[in-house]
């Protein structure tokens, strides 16, 4: 199938550069990544990820981690499971 349709979007330049570096690390061009996203939307008949509004607890955790507060450091997975009591 010939690829003749064009998708245009305005996006924050810093976000674009950061994401394109990630795509490059995955061996994908931006066009390939967009095609992959579109194919996943078609396959799943919706977005290929959950879109939710964070609750108050999640928002607090996001703010705390951004501010580097209330962090628990773990040496490895075993240490993490032990600290979680799992």
N, CA, C and O of each residue as an XYZ file, in Angstrom:
344
protein
N       0.847     -1.174      0.000
C       0.000      0.000      0.000
C       0.898      1.244      0.000
O       1.822      1.345      0.806
N       0.627      2.168     -0.888
C       1.406      3.395     -0.979
C       1.122      4.285      0.226
O      -0.016      4.402      0.679
N       2.158      4.892      0.720
C       2.006      5.799      1.860
C       1.960      7.219      1.328
O       2.991      7.808      1.002
N       0.762      7.758      1.243
C       0.597      9.096      0.681
C      -0.063     10.077      1.638
O      -0.074     11.277      1.366
N      -0.617      9.602      2.754
C      -1.264     10.507      3.709
C      -0.207     11.155      4.596
O       0.834     10.564      4.882
N      -0.491     12.363      5.020
C       0.434     13.118      5.862
C      -0.229     13.437      7.192
O      -1.408     13.788      7.243
N       0.541     13.313      8.271
C       0.083     13.697      9.606
C       0.946     14.878     10.032
O       2.174     14.808      9.985
N       0.298     15.964     10.447
C       1.033     17.140     10.926
C       0.570     17.461     12.332
O      -0.622     17.403     12.637
N       1.523     17.798     13.185
C       1.176     18.146     14.561
C       2.216     19.104     15.118
O       3.397     19.024     14.780
N       1.770     19.998     15.961
C       2.698     20.895     16.668
C       3.009     20.258     18.008
O       2.116     19.752     18.688
N       4.284     20.286     18.385
C       4.711     19.642     19.623
C       5.856     20.439     20.235
O       6.609     21.108     19.526
N       5.978     20.362     21.542
C       7.052     21.055     22.243
C       8.398     20.565     21.693
O       8.638     19.359     21.641
N       9.278     21.490     21.284
C      10.549     21.090     20.675
C      11.428     20.219     21.588
O      12.086     19.293     21.112
N      11.441     20.510     22.884
C      12.256     19.704     23.807
C      11.706     18.283     23.923
O      12.472     17.319     23.936
N      10.387     18.150     24.005
C       9.766     16.831     24.062
C      10.061     16.063     22.777
O      10.400     14.880     22.819
N       9.933     16.732     21.643
C      10.194     16.108     20.345
C      11.623     15.570     20.295
O      11.839     14.420     19.911
N      12.595     16.390     20.678
C      14.001     15.975     20.630
C      14.256     14.795     21.556
O      14.943     13.847     21.176
N      13.712     14.843     22.766
C      13.919     13.758     23.729
C      13.316     12.446     23.221
O      13.947     11.393     23.302
N      12.100     12.520     22.703
C      11.428     11.310     22.221
C      12.119     10.773     20.973
O      12.236      9.558     20.810
N      12.572     11.648     20.098
C      13.263     11.180     18.892
C      14.580     10.491     19.248
O      14.999      9.568     18.549
N      15.242     10.929     20.329
C      16.450     10.222     20.804
C      16.080      8.817     21.269
O      16.810      7.858     21.018
N      14.932      8.704     21.953
C      14.471      7.386     22.397
C      14.142      6.501     21.201
O      14.505      5.325     21.176
N      13.455      7.064     20.211
C      13.147      6.301     19.000
C      14.434      5.790     18.351
O      14.525      4.629     17.953
N      15.422      6.674     18.254
C      16.697      6.298     17.631
C      17.337      5.135     18.380
O      17.876      4.210     17.772
N      17.271      5.193     19.713
C      17.810      4.101     20.529
C      17.083      2.790     20.294
O      17.655      1.716     20.484
N      15.829      2.870     19.882
C      15.032      1.682     19.575
C      15.152      1.271     18.112
O      14.579      0.266     17.691
N      15.908      2.062     17.336
C      16.064      1.772     15.920
C      14.859      2.163     15.089
O      14.625      1.596     14.022
N      14.085      3.141     15.579
C      12.876      3.585     14.884
C      13.021      5.028     14.418
O      13.602      5.863     15.112
N      12.491      5.306     13.247
C      12.340      6.702     12.826
C      11.037      7.214     13.437
O      10.230      6.429     13.934
N      10.837      8.520     13.399
C       9.578      9.082     13.896
C       8.405      8.546     13.076
O       7.354      8.227     13.633
N       8.578      8.447     11.774
C       7.520      7.913     10.913
C       7.178      6.475     11.296
O       6.003      6.118     11.378
N       8.196      5.652     11.531
C       7.950      4.258     11.922
C       7.227      4.185     13.265
O       6.338      3.353     13.452
N       7.609      5.056     14.196
C       6.967      5.061     15.514
C       5.498      5.477     15.401
O       4.635      4.898     16.061
N       5.216      6.471     14.573
C       3.829      6.903     14.378
C       3.019      5.786     13.725
O       1.886      5.525     14.129
N       3.595      5.124     12.714
C       2.906      3.998     12.074
C       2.653      2.883     13.084
O       1.580      2.279     13.079
N       3.618      2.606     13.941
C       3.456      1.584     14.978
C       2.308      1.962     15.916
O       1.469      1.126     16.249
N       2.280      3.224     16.337
C       1.206      3.700     17.204
C      -0.156      3.536     16.519
O      -1.090      3.007     17.122
N      -0.274      3.979     15.280
C      -1.534      3.858     14.548
C      -1.961      2.397     14.418
O      -3.140      2.079     14.576
N      -1.005      1.506     14.130
C      -1.348      0.086     13.986
C      -1.832     -0.506     15.308
O      -2.743     -1.334     15.326
N      -1.221     -0.082     16.411
C      -1.653     -0.564     17.724
C      -3.048     -0.045     18.064
O      -3.859     -0.782     18.624
N      -3.333      1.202     17.737
C      -4.681      1.758     17.964
C      -5.705      0.958     17.177
O      -6.767      0.612     17.695
N      -5.381      0.667     15.917
C      -6.297     -0.119     15.075
C      -6.478     -1.523     15.647
O      -7.603     -2.010     15.758
N      -5.367     -2.176     16.011
C      -5.416     -3.537     16.536
C      -6.242     -3.633     17.812
O      -7.012     -4.577     17.988
N      -6.083     -2.659     18.701
C      -6.763     -2.678     19.996
C      -8.115     -1.971     19.971
O      -8.872     -2.015     20.941
N      -8.402     -1.325     18.853
C      -9.634     -0.558     18.732
C      -9.721      0.524     19.818
O     -10.786      0.780     20.380
N      -8.590      1.138     20.091
C      -8.490      2.180     21.110
C      -7.026      2.457     21.400
O      -6.144      1.893     20.752
N      -6.768      3.309     22.358
C      -5.386      3.623     22.707
C      -4.680      2.387     23.265
O      -5.289      1.601     23.991
N      -3.407      2.213     22.933
C      -2.681      1.026     23.388
C      -2.108      1.163     24.805
O      -1.185      0.439     25.180
N      -2.647      2.070     25.565
C      -2.229      2.270     26.949
C      -3.382      2.892     27.713
O      -4.307      3.450     27.122
N      -3.319      2.792     29.021
C      -4.370      3.334     29.876
C      -4.189      4.846     30.030
O      -3.077      5.327     30.248
N      -5.279      5.578     29.916
C      -5.248      7.025     30.136
C      -6.146      7.306     31.332
O      -7.364      7.140     31.254
N      -5.545      7.731     32.435
C      -6.302      7.987     33.655
C      -5.834      9.282     34.301
O      -4.711      9.734     34.080
N      -6.701      9.863     35.090
C      -6.345     11.038     35.883
C      -5.859     10.517     37.232
O      -6.594      9.801     37.913
N      -4.628     10.863     37.634
C      -4.102     10.358     38.897
C      -4.953     10.790     40.087
O      -5.475     11.905     40.120
N      -5.088      9.885     41.073
C      -5.812     10.246     42.293
C      -4.872     11.046     43.206
O      -3.708     11.254     42.867
N      -5.374     11.489     44.352
C      -4.587     12.350     45.247
C      -3.311     11.670     45.723
O      -2.259     12.305     45.799
N      -3.397     10.391     46.041
C      -2.224      9.654     46.524
C      -1.145      9.599     45.444
O       0.031      9.840     45.715
N      -1.557      9.283     44.227
C      -0.603      9.197     43.123
C       0.014     10.563     42.848
O       1.221     10.662     42.625
N      -0.792     11.608     42.861
C      -0.266     12.967     42.653
C       0.769     13.325     43.708
O       1.797     13.924     43.393
N       0.498     12.956     44.979
C       1.452     13.238     46.054
C       2.754     12.492     45.820
O       3.833     13.052     46.015
N       2.665     11.242     45.406
C       3.871     10.450     45.142
C       4.665     11.081     43.988
O       5.890     11.176     44.058
N       3.972     11.507     42.936
C       4.659     12.165     41.818
C       5.404     13.407     42.302
O       6.571     13.604     41.966
N       4.729     14.244     43.091
C       5.354     15.469     43.598
C       6.535     15.151     44.503
O       7.584     15.788     44.413
N       6.359     14.155     45.385
C       7.441     13.767     46.292
C       8.653     13.250     45.522
O       9.785     13.632     45.820
N       8.426     12.393     44.546
C       9.568     11.846     43.808
C      10.242     12.915     42.961
O      11.465     12.909     42.823
N       9.461     13.840     42.389
C      10.062     14.941     41.630
C      10.952     15.789     42.545
O      12.002     16.276     42.127
N      10.517     15.959     43.798
C      11.273     16.755     44.773
C      12.310     15.906     45.518
O      13.019     16.408     46.390
N      12.392     14.605     45.164
C      13.326     13.670     45.817
C      13.075     13.559     47.322
O      14.012     13.498     48.118
N      11.774     13.533     47.702
C      11.368     13.370     49.099
C      10.762     11.986     49.287
O      10.186     11.408     48.366
N      10.909     11.466     50.517
C      10.278     10.198     50.918
C      10.644      9.037     49.998
O       9.821      8.159     49.740
N      11.881      9.039     49.507
C      12.333      7.953     48.642
C      12.933      6.833     49.483
O      13.605      7.093     50.481
N      12.695      5.617     49.091
C      13.303      4.457     49.737
C      14.231      3.822     48.714
O      13.789      3.376     47.656
N      15.494      3.784     49.027
C      16.487      3.240     48.099
C      16.671      1.754     48.356
O      16.703      1.304     49.501
N      16.790      1.004     47.276
C      16.975     -0.447     47.364
C      18.247     -0.831     46.622
O      18.577     -0.260     45.583
N      18.946     -1.803     47.173
C      20.177     -2.282     46.546
C      19.878     -3.099     45.293
O      20.608     -3.021     44.305
N      18.813     -3.873     45.339
C      18.445     -4.732     44.223
C      16.998     -5.178     44.419
O      16.339     -4.747     45.364
N      16.501     -6.042     43.528
C      15.118     -6.484     43.604
C      14.834     -7.204     44.908
O      13.775     -7.005     45.504
N      15.765     -8.043     45.364
C      15.570     -8.785     46.609
C      15.395     -7.823     47.787
O      14.518     -8.014     48.630
N      16.240     -6.788     47.834
C      16.144     -5.784     48.896
C      14.800     -5.055     48.820
O      14.188     -4.780     49.851
N      14.343     -4.744     47.616
C      13.053     -4.075     47.438
C      11.915     -4.947     47.968
O      11.051     -4.475     48.707
N      11.926     -6.247     47.576
C      10.866     -7.151     48.032
C      10.876     -7.277     49.548
O       9.819     -7.342     50.175
N      12.056     -7.313     50.133
C      12.167     -7.413     51.591
C      11.596     -6.164     52.239
O      10.858     -6.266     53.218
N      11.918     -4.994     51.719
C      11.397     -3.746     52.283
C       9.887     -3.634     52.103
O       9.206     -3.007     52.914
N       9.363     -4.246     51.034
C       7.915     -4.245     50.804
C       7.207     -5.331     51.589
O       5.979     -5.348     51.659
N       7.971     -6.239     52.180
C       7.379     -7.329     52.944
C       6.758     -8.401     52.041
O       5.790     -9.070     52.404
N       7.348     -8.534     50.866
C       6.826     -9.529     49.916
C       7.741    -10.735     49.902
O       7.489    -11.693     49.171
